Amino acid sequence: MSEEREEKMELSHEPVPGYRTTFFITITIGALYLAIILFKTLA
């Protein structure tokens, strides 16, 4: 029995500078927005 093995292709790219910082700032703003909405509904 002969088995043919295919190699897996890997798609890679260079990281975009500033993306991680922008991501965390956006998530923080979204969490604060939801916290404000929650606070206003409970008050």
N, C-alpha and C positions, 0 to 999 in steps of 0.2 A: 504494500500500500504506500502510495506516495501522497504526501500532503503538501499542498501549496499554501504558503503563508504570505499574506499580504501585509506590507508594512503600513502602519497607521500614519496618516498624514497629520501634521500638527500645524495649525494656523496660529501664527504669532504676530505680534505687533509691538511697536515701541510705545511705552506709556505716554499719555499726553500730560505735560506738566500743568499743574494747577487743578487737575480734575478731582483729585482726592479732597483738596481743600474746599472746592466748590460744592462737592457732594455733601460734605459734613455741614457746611453753612446752610445749604438748602434743607437738609433733614432737620437741623436745629430750628430754623424758621418755621417749618411745618409743624414741629412738635409744640413750639410756643403758641402758634395759631390755634391748634387744637386745645391746648391747655387754657387759653383765654376763653374759647367757646365753652368749654366745660365749666370754668369758673363762673361765667355769666349765667349759665343755665341753673347752677346750684345756688347762686346768691339771690 
